[in-house]
Amino acid sequence: MLKDKKISFIGGGAMAEALIRGLVAAELVEAGQISVSDVSKDRLAYLADNYKVATTYDSLSVVRQADILILAVKPQVIQGVLDEISGAVSRNTVTISIAAGITLAVLEEKLSGVPIIRVMPNTPVAVSAGMSAIALGKAATPDMGELALSIFSSVGRAVVVSENAMDAVTGLSGSGPAFAYVLIDALSDAGVKVGLPRTMALTLAAQTLFGAAKMVLDTGEHPAKLRDMVTSPGGTTIAGVHVLEQRSVRAAMMDAVEAATNRSREMGLK
């Protein structure tokens, strides 16, 4: 699907690096198909040395050669980037923005007639375990959506959503890793409290959540069913689950996602 496609990145930060690494590792593209522009000389040298991709300070040059253009810059600088490239982006160039909170309407106003796709990835793309949500702009076709799916599936999983779901996506999968880290930290502290060394407790906690998540994804079973499989009558697990329900852990997680979603909506109105 991506054979012979030239992929250009504006911005060579951690997200861009994760995507480059994933694309090449999955053999979806060769390094020679990728070019990156960035303002940092050191960053460009690092990417060229480690991934053998073409690098440049000149954003317009990578734009003009791109079949797929990925805007991997921070939200606070994307307006300037859009102003710079607006006259150079072809209407045949699939343009993907991963700038958090920047709507399709904003992107389409600057890049009129260009097929634009907005993506919300989360930080675990850095270890090829990310979750990305993809929303298609007015000029983007389903086939272009498939291109985006293949790119972001190389660093985890990806789904297509309507843009009005993006705030909820931000609240759940965007902020979700932070909530998971809180749980891992708490489980680790609990392990230390009951007598385990800190390093061992942290490994046990992190691997336990990783394994539980993998079982949900690999089996397709509802989490409640998987929970019941390890919850014996009168056993240790049901004693712990009872405490979690007493302390309203489930409700706290729901409230956290709702709060993050609402904050995302507020930020989008500014």
Order of alpha helices (4+ residues) and beta strands (2+ residues): beta-alpha-beta-alpha-beta-alpha-beta-alpha-beta-alpha-beta-beta-alpha-beta-alpha-alpha-alpha-alpha-alpha-alpha
